[in-house]
Amino acid sequence: MNLKKLIKKHNDFVLGVLILLLGIFLITNKKITGRAISKLGGYWAQPDVYIKILGWGFVFFSGLLILLSINFTMKSKVEKFRFEVSFEAIVTAAVLILYCFIMPAITFFPATFLMVFGLNLLYKRKEAQMRAEIAETGDGIEPEKTNETAPARKQEQKNDWIRGYAISAIYSLCVTTAMWFVFTKILSAVLP
C-alpha cells in the first residue's frame, strides 16, 4: 500500500483532524462552563449540555470529513496540502478584533454599523476584482460596448461608486438594526 496516496484531499484531512480534536476537547473538558448553575430546569437547562452537543457534532462531522478525504480505491487524484490566506481573510480577522476593542468605547450600534459597512465594502471590492478578471480573460459575459466619451464613462463610474456606497450603508443599517432588535428585544441583552 502506497501511504502517499492514502489521503486524497490533504486539506480536508487536516481540517477534519483539527475539528475532531476540538470536539473531543469540548466533550471531555469539565472546566469550560464550570459547575451547573442550578438544578432548576433539569438536564437541558444546564449550559454544559449545549457545549457537549456542539462537541459531539464536531466529532461526527469531522469523522465524515476524514472518511471522505481517505483514498480507499487508491485511484483518485491526490490533492496535496495547501495553506492560503487571502487578503480578505486577514482584514476580516483584523476588523473583528478591532470591533471587540472599539464596541465598548463607541457602543454597539455605531461599532456594529462600521464593522458591517467595512466588511461589505471589502467583499464588494473582491467581487469587483473577480468580475474584472473574468472580463479580462473572456471567460464571462462580454462587457457592453458603448460609444460613450471618456468623461461620460468617468461620471458613470463615479455614480456607480456612490450608488455602491449608498447600498452598502443601507444594508449595514438594516443588518445592524436587526441585530440590535434581536439582542435587545428578543434576547433581552444589555448592550454597551
N, C-alpha and C positions, 0 to 999 in steps of 0.2 A: 504494500500500500504506500503510495506516494503522499507523505504528510504535507507537502507544499500545496497539493491540490485538494486537501481535505476540506478547506474552507473556501467557499466560492465567493463570498462577499465579506471581506475582512472588516470593513467599516461597520456593517450590521452586527458582526460577531463581537467586536469590541464594545459597541454600544449595548448590546444585549448583556454582556458580562458585567459592565458597569451598572446598568439598571438592576440586574439581578442582585448584585452586592448591596445596592441601595435598598432594595426591597427586603432583603434578609436583615439589614441593619434596622429598618423600621419595625419589622416584626419582633425582633429579639431584644431591642433596647428598651428597657423599662424607664429610663430617665428622660425620655423625650417630653412626655406630658406630665410627669410626676405622678403622685398618687391620685386616686379618684377624688374628685371634688366632693361628691356626696353619693350616698346610695339612693337618693331620690331619682326617680325616673327609670330605674332599672339599668340593665346592661347597655342598652342602646343610647342612653344619655351620657355615658362616660366618654371623655374626649379621646382616650387611647384606642377606643374601638375603631374610630374612623382612620386613625393613623395605621392601625393593623390592616384594615380593609384596603387602604392605599398600598401598603407593603405587599399584601397578597396579590393585588392587581399588577404591581410591578413585577413580582416573581412570575406570574402566569404569562404576561405579555412578553417579558424578556426571554422566558423559556421558548416561546413560539418564535421569537426573532432569532434566537440562537439556532433552533432547529432548522429554520428556513435558510440560514446562512451556511449550513453544512452541506457539502457536496457529496451526497450519498451515491450518486451514479458515477462520479468521477469523470463525467463527460461535459459538465457545464463549464462555461468560461469563468476563469478566476479573476476577480477584481481585487487588486492589491489595496492595502490601506493607504488612504489619502486624507490628510487633515488640512482643510482650508478654512480660513476665517475671512469673511468678506468685510469690506469697509462698513457696510450697513450693520453687521452684527456687532462690531466694535463700538460704533456710535450708539447703537441701541442700548448696549450694556452701560455705556458711559452716561447716557441720558437717564436710564433707570436709577443708577447710583446717585447721580446728581439730584434727581427727583426726591430721593429719600432725605437728602440734606436740606433742600430748599422748601419742601412742603411745610415743615413746622414753622419756618420763618415767614412765608408769604401766604399761608393757609391752603386748604385743599383745592378750592375752585380755581384760583389763578395758576397754581403749580400744575394741576392736572390738565388744565387747558393748554398751557405752554408745552407740556410733555406730549400730549396727543397731537398738537399742531406741529411740533418739531418732527415727530416720528412720521406723521402724514407727509410732510414735505420731503423728508428723507426718502421715503419709499416711492413717492411720485417722481423724484429725481431718478431713482433706479429704473422705474418703469419707462421714463423718457429715454434713458440711455439704451435700454433694451430695444425699444422701438427704433431708435436711430441705427443701432447695429443691424437690425432686421432690414431696414430700408437700404443701408449701405450694401449688404450682401445680396439683396434682391430675393431673399427668401420669403418675404411677406408681400403684402399688397403694395403695389407701386404707389408712391406719393402722387397726389394730383398735380398735373402740370397746369400752371396758371401763367397768364400774361401780365401779372402784376409787376409794378416797378419796385425797386429796392426799398424806397421809403414806405410804400404801402405794405410791403411784407414785414418791415420792421414794426410798423404800427400794429399790424395784426398779431405779431409775436408778442408785443407789449400787452395788447388786450388779452391774449391767451394767458400770459403770465399773471396779470391782475385777476382774471377770472379764476385761475387755478388757486391763487392765494385766498380769494374770497370763498371758494368752495371748501378749501381746507379749513378756513376759520369757522364756517358754518358747521361743517362736520365735527370739528373739535368741540364747538359749543354744545352741539346736540349730545355727543358722547359724554362730555363732562357733566352735563345736566342729568343725563340718565344715570350715570354713576353716583352722582350726589343724591338723586332721588332714591336709588336702591339702598345706599348706605344709611341715609338719614331717616327716611320714611319707612322703608320696609324692614331693614335690619336694626333700626333704632341706634345706630352707631353715632358717637360724638366725634366729629371731625375737627381737626385743628383749623 
